Amino acid sequence: MPQPDSLGHIQIGAREIYDQLLATDRKVDNIGGKVETIGGNLSTVGGQVSDHETRIRVLERGRWPLPSLAVVFGAGSLVVTIINLMSKGG
């Protein structure tokens, strides 16, 4: 027994199939162009990220003396306080 046609009485010809194939081809070409554009933008973004990384590293290197200076001044103040206490007590 033959299978009933799933489309019913609708007939699709070669021209309709060809037109849809061309439309799909155009859409794929458009997507391909967008992918190439995104790929080009990624290299620009990569360069910017690299530049930002370099700038952040420079800023981080410039900050290390601040805590060290605070420790030195704190230790110096402690030494001066101890010397003052010892000189008054003796």
N, C-alpha and C positions, 0 to 999 in steps of 0.2 A: 504494500500500500504506500503510495507516495506521500511524502511529508507536505503538510500545508505550508504555503509561502508565508513567512513571518511578517512580511510587509503588506500582506493583503493584496489589494488591487493596485498598489503603487509600483511603478516601474522606474528604475533608475538606469539611465543610459550612460554610455561611455563619456559623453560630453559633460554631464554633471559630475561624474567621478573625476574627470580631468580638471574641471574648474575648481573643485574642492582641493585637489592635489596642488594646483598652482597657488591657491590661497594659503594653504598650509606651508608651502615652500617660502612664500613671501614673509609669513609670520616667523618662520625659523631664521630667515635671513635677518629680519629686524632684531630678533633676540641675539643672534650672533654679533651684530654690530654693537648692541648694548653691552654684551660680555666683553668685547674688545675695549670699549670705552672704560668699563669698570677696571679692566686689567691695567690700562694706562694710568688711571687714577690711583691704583694701588701703589705704583712705584713712587708717585708724588707723595702719598701719605707715608710711605716707608721712609722717605727722605726727611719728612717733617718729624717723624717719631725719633729718628736718629739724631736730628738736631736738638730736639727737646731733651733727649737722654743726655747729650753732651752738656747742655746748659745746666741741667739738674745736677750732674756730677760736679761741675765747677762750683755751683752754689754749696753743695754738701762739703766740698773740700775747704771752702772759705769759712765754714761755721765751726770747724773743730777747735780753733784757738779760744773761743768764748768760754766753754766749760772749763778748759784748762786754766785760763786766766782766773776764773772764779775760784778754782781750787788753790791756786798760788796765793791769791789775795787772802783767802780764808785762812790758809796755813800761816801766812805772814802775820795776820791779825792775832792769831792764837799765840804765836811766838812773842809778839810784842806784849800781849796781855800777860803771859807767863813771866816775862822779864820784869814788867812793872810790879807784879805781885811779889816776886822774889826780892826786888830791890826795896820795897816797903817793909817787908817782913824781916829784913836783916839788918 
